[in-house]
């Protein structure tokens, strides 16, 4: 009888332990840091999340973007090559319930292994390949209805229980992959979503309910909890209303000080979303002391949590990195380094994001190295030995492709390699002012280690007061008079032929 009792108790113990044993690792958030524990050896390693969001699963297309022009594995390889070690995958309910991807969003000649797969099956393949490449994955319940971002985690047509069961399903399905670090439980709670009110809009209470359900199935995961837009607790919101320090959706974590999420502390990651003027021009971006005014605002919204030894991972930040937004991103990255907040997910990989743009430009191959330079600043602060890939920035001070003759144009260049050939650059960084009397092609060839790269910039010139008919090449009449004459003759012949045809029809 004692032996049977022992077997029964041991079976119960194994049943409780089985979710942990299903994964070879265990993640924990301690004193502001993230650790990965090897379940076999017990070795504990501090890790950083240098992440980027790759969106598409949260939309009606039910698949990440870029697959219509590139192979999905090649995109992941580029993510790794650029220095990211984590991706955040937003999704919606239809995607995880078996919806098929929009076939127009996948070039099956480039991605034959994705043919006839559901969105969820493609997501699993991405997770598997990311695991092979050493890339962590954060799952993000971005939208319920795959169209708009809902304020709450339930709607008139989708209950909280359904929402929680979605997470339990995903935890069971993907919990066995050691690179899946956790659940971003709800993207950007806003409007009526509250913190500390104790009612059915209290996001903090929901985080506890869904967190318990997830950890029961995947105890090795981390629970990522974003902020709200308002707490709807007058005493807490008073500061932002009086000073005009309004928060972005998902940014307001001011309520944590009074109402922390009551899950095991080493399982909770607070993950604010923070943006600059390219997303929305908050009043404080127009302050005379901008951006010097920003650290106090960030500290009030969420930065104070580091002083309480909570773990912060910036869940979204980014922008177009032009004009005032460039000033904002430079200031924010400097503040993160000063605060030793090195874990983040940049928004986003995709060029299709209208208010931020992406790491990739429209061809899904060309990289926005100016953004990467800001990101590398943070990565190198965390890991001084990080070796960034070779890149060259070569740009003019205006987006115009055609310039008037005699116009002055400022050219900026930077490379993290050694300039080995150029028709203008004498060092790895600088700025020159050119007076354009003719069209020219500027180029830089740089080398770093075994890598070599060339960057070209074509500057096109037209005579003053000449109507512009092209934005990339000189006027035909100016540069190619013989071709222009031939065009006139051709037009004359074409007109004569049209006249004969019409005359015949009329007769």
N, C-alpha and C positions, 0 to 999 in steps of 0.2 A: 504493500500500500504506500509506504514511504517513497519507494522507487517511482511508482506511478505519479505520486504528487510532485516529485522532483521533475519528472519528465514534463508534466503539465506546466509547471512554473517555468521551466527552461524554454518550452515552446512559446509561452507568452513573452518571455524575455527576447527571444529571437524575433518574434513578430514585431515587437516594439523597436528592435534594433535594425530590422531589415531595411527600412528606408535609408538609414545611414550607410549600411553595408553596400547598398546598391550603388553608392558613389564612393570613389576612392579618396575624396577630399571633404573637408568640412571648412566652411568659411565663417569667420567671426570678425566683428567690429569692436575694437577695444581702444580706448583712450585716443580716439580720433584716427586710428589706423585700421587697415584691413589686413587680415591674416588668412593664409591658406594652410590648413593642417592636413598633413598626409596621414590618412587613417591607418595605413600599414605600419609606418615607422614612427608615427607620432611627431615627426618633424614639423615645426611651425615656422612659416616663412611670411615676412611682410611683403605685400604686393601693392602695386599702384595700378589704378585703372586710368589709362590714357585712352579714352574712348571717343567714339563718334557714332551718331545715330544714322541708320540706313533705313529710310522709310519706304512704305508702299503696301505692306501687309495690312495696314490700318485703313486702307482706302478700298473703294469698290473694285479696284484692279486686283486685289488680293495677292500681290506679289511685289517684292522689292523692285525699285526702278533701276534702269540701266541695262537690263537684260535684253532689251530690243536692239542694243548696239554693241554689247560686249558679252563675253563668256563670264558666268557668275563666279567661277573659281579664280579667274584672272582679276576680277574686282577685289576679291578677298586677299589675293596676293599683294595687290597694290596697297590695300589697307595696312597689311603687315609691313610692307616695304617703307611706307611713309612714317612708320613709328608708332602707329596705334596698336594697342594690345587688347582692345575691347570694342565690341559693337553693341549698340542698343537697338533692339528690333521692336518697333511699335507694331501692334496688331489690333484687329477689331474682332467682334464676336463671330461674324460670318466666316472669316478666314479660318479660325480654329475649329469651326464646325463643318469643314469639308468643302467650302466654296472653291470652285475652279478659278484659276487666274484668267484675267483678260488676255486672250491669245495675241492681241496686238502689242502687248507689253513684253513679249518674249520672242526673240528670234530663235526658232528651234533649230535652224542650221548651225547657229553658234552654240546653242544649248540643247543638244539632242537628248541628253539624259534627263531633261525636265519635261519631256513630252508626256502628256496624259496624267501628270501629277497634280494633286490639289495644292492649294496655297500652303496648307499645313505640312504636307509632305516636302515641299520645297524648303520651308522653314527648317525642317529637320535635317535636310541635306546640308543647308548652310551651317547649322550648329555642328554637324559632324565634321565638315571641312574646317570650320573655325577651330575645333578641338585639335585637329591634326596640325594646324598651323600655330597652335599656342595662343589663340585669341579667345578671350573671355566673352560671354554673351549675357546680356541683361534683357529679360523679357519685359515688355512695357504694354500694359493694357491701355491703349491710347484712346480708343473710341468704342462705344457699344454698337452704334448704328452704321459705322464705316463712312459717315459723311461729316457731321459736325462733332466737335469736342463737347460732350455733355457736361453740365456743371457738377452733377452728382454721379454716383456709381450705380444708379438705378434710374429707370424712366417709367412712364406709364405702361410701357410694353415689355420691360425687362426688369425683373426683380433683383433685389440684393442677393437672394439665395441663388439665383441663376448665375449671377456674377461671381460669387464665391465658388460655386461648383466649376465654373470655367477655370478658375485658378487651381483648384484641386486636380482637375483633369490634366492641366499642363504640368503641374508638379509631378504627377505620376508618370507622365509621358517623357518629360525631359529631365527629370531629377537624376536619371542614371548617367547623364553626361557630365563629367567633372568640370567642364569649362562653363557650364551654366551657373552663374553665381547667385541668381536670385530673381525676385519679382518686384518690378516697379508697379505697385498695386493699382494706381489710378493716375492717369495723366491730367495734370493741371485742374484740380478742383477750383471752381470759381463761382461767382455770383452768390447764390444762397448757401453754398458749401461753407461750413463753419468749423471752428476749433475751440472746444471747451464749453459749448452750449448745452451739452447733455441730451440733445434731441436727435431726431432721425436725420438731421443734416450734419451732424458732428463727425467730421472726417477722422478725427483722432479715435473715436470709438469704433468706427468702421475699420480703421487700420488694425485695431486690436482683434476684431472678429475675423477678418480675412487672414491676418497674420497667423493666428492660432490654427486656422484650418490648413494653411499652406505648410506651416512648420510641422504639423502632425504627419504630413505625407513626405515632406522634404526638409527634415530638420537641419540639413547642412546648408540650406539657402540663407541668404540675407533678405530682409524685408526693407525695400526702399520706399520711404514715405515722403512725398512731396509736401510743399506748403499749400496754403489756400490763397485766395485773393484777399479776403477779409477773415478775421476770426469771428466777427459778429458779437464779440464780447466788448461792450463799450469802453471799459477801462483799458483794454489792450489796444483797440483800434484808435483810441484818442490821439496817440502820438502821430500816426500817419495822416490823420485827418486835419489836425491842427497845423502840422508843418508841410502838408502837401507831399508827403513821402509815399505816394501811392505805389503799390506793388503790382508786379506782373502776375498773371495766373500761375499758381504753383510756387510763388516766391515767399509768401508770408508764413514764416515759422516762428513768429513772435509768441504764439501761445504755448510753445513747448516749455518755456520757462515755468509756466504755471500748471500746464496739463501735458506732461510727457506721455508718449505712447507706452502703455504698460505691457510690453512684451519683454522677454529676456533682453537685457540691455545690449548684449553682444550680438544680437540678431537684427538690431535696428540701425538703418542708415537714413539720415535725413538728407533729402535730395532736392534742393530748391532749383527753380528755373529763373534765370536772370538774363535780361536783355537790355540792349541799348536803343538809341533813337531810330535805328533802321527798322525796328519792329513797331515801336510806338514812341512818340516824342513826349515823354513825361515832362512835367513842368520843371523839374530839377535839372533836366538836361539843358535848359535855357538860362540857368542861373549864371550870374557874372563870374562866380568862382568855380564853374564846371571845368575840369573834372575833380578839382580838389574837394568838392563837397560830397563826392560819392562814397568814400570809405565809411563815413559816419552813417550813411543811409544803408549800405550793405551790412554794416555791423548791427544796426537796429533790426533789420529784416531777418537775418539768419546768422551773421558772422559771430555773434556772441556765443553761439553754441559750442564753439571750439574751446572757449574758456570753461565750459561745463563738462569738457571731455567727451562730448558726443562726436560721432563720426559724421562728417559732411562729405558728400559727393555731389558736385554740381551736375544736376541731371540734364540741363540744357543751358547753353549760352552760345553766342555767336552773332553774326550779322554780316552785312555786305562788306564791311571793312573799307568804307570810303567816307570822306568828310568827317563829320562829328562822330559817326559810329566807329571810325578808326581810333579816334581819341578815346572813346569809351572802352573799346577792347584792350587798348594798350594799358589804360589805367586799371581795368579789372584784372588783367593778367598779372600786373605788378602787385596788386593788392593780394591776390591769391598766393603769390610767392611769399609775400611778407607774412601772411597768416599761416603759411605752410599747409595750405589746402591744395594738394597736388592731384587729387582724384576728380575726374570730370568726364562728361560726355558732350562733345562739341556738336552743335546743330548747324550743319549736317553734312553728310557725304554727298547728298543729291544736289545737282544744280537747279532742280525744279522748284525749290523753295522760294516763293516770290519775295518774301520780306528779308531773307538772309542770304540767298544764294547758297552755294555749296563748296566743299573742298575741291570737287571736280567742276570744271567748266562744262559747257553744253555738250561737248563731244564725249563726256564721261572718261576722258583720258588725260586731258591737260589739267594740271594741278594749279590751284591758286596758292602760289608759294608765299604770298604775303600773309595769308591766314596761317599757313603752316609755320612761318617764322615766329608768329606770336605763340603758337602751340608749343613749338620746340623750346621756347624760353621757359615754359613751365616744366616741361619734361626734363630739361637739363638741370633745372633747380632741384628736382627730386633725384635725378640720376646723373651726376656730373660726367660720367663716362659714356653717356648715351651718344651714339654716333649717327648723326642725321644723314640722310642721303644727300648727294650733290644736287644743288638747284641754283638757278639763275633767275633773278628778277630784272627785267628790262622794260621800262615803261616811259611813256610821255605824260606830260601834265594835263593833257586834254584827251577826251575820247575820240575827237575828230580824226578821220583818216586822211583827209585832204587839207592842205594848208596853202594859204596865199604865198606867192613868191615874195621873199624878203621877210617873212614872218619869223619871229623868234619862238623857239620851242625848247622847253626844259626837259631834259632826259635824265632819269634816275636809274642807276643800276646797282645791283648787289649780287654777289655770289659767295657761298660758303666754301668755295674751292679756290684754286689758284688759277688766275687768268693766264692762259698760255698763248692765246692769239686773240686779237681784237683790232678793229680799225679806229677805235676811239678810247677804250678803257685801259688805263695804266695801272689800276689797282683793283682790289676786289669790291670796292664800294665807292660811289661818288655821284656827282651831279654835274652836268654840263649844259650850257645854253648854246643852241645852234641857231644861226641865221640861215634859213632855208632858201637858197637860190636855185636849187635843183633837187630832184628826187634822189634820195640816197637810201642805201641799205646799211644799217648798223648791225654789227654782230659781235658776239663774245663767245669764245671757246674756253671752257674752264675744265679743270681736272681735280679730282679728289680721290686719292687711293687708286683703285683700278677703274674708276668711273670717269668718263669724259662726256661733256654735254656742250651743245651749241645752241645759242639763242639768237634769233634775228628780229629786227624791227625795221619795217619798210616805211619810210616817210615820203608821201606823195605831194608834189607841188604843182599848183596851177598859177597862171598869170593873174594879176589882180583884176577884179571885176568880170572875170570869165564865169559864165553860168556853170555850175557843177552838174555833170551828168553821171559821174561815177564816184564811188567813195573809196576805191582801192587802187585805181590806176590813173595815169595822166590822161588828159583829154585827147581823144582820137585826133581832133583837128590840130592840136598843138604838136603832138609827138609823132603822128603817123599821117602826114598829108596825102601820101599815095593811097593809103587805105581809105581815107575819107573820100577822095575823088572816086575810087572804085565803088564805094557805097552809094554815092550820088548817081552814078551810071546805072547801078543795079536797081535802085529805086525807080529811075526813069523807065527802064525796060519793064519792070513789074507793073508800073502804072499803065503802060501801053498795052500789055497783055490783058489786064483787067478791063480796059476800055473796049478791046476787041470782043471779049467774051460777053460783056454786057450788051454791046451793039448787036451781036448775033442773036441774043435772047430776045431783044426788043423787036427785031425783024421777024 
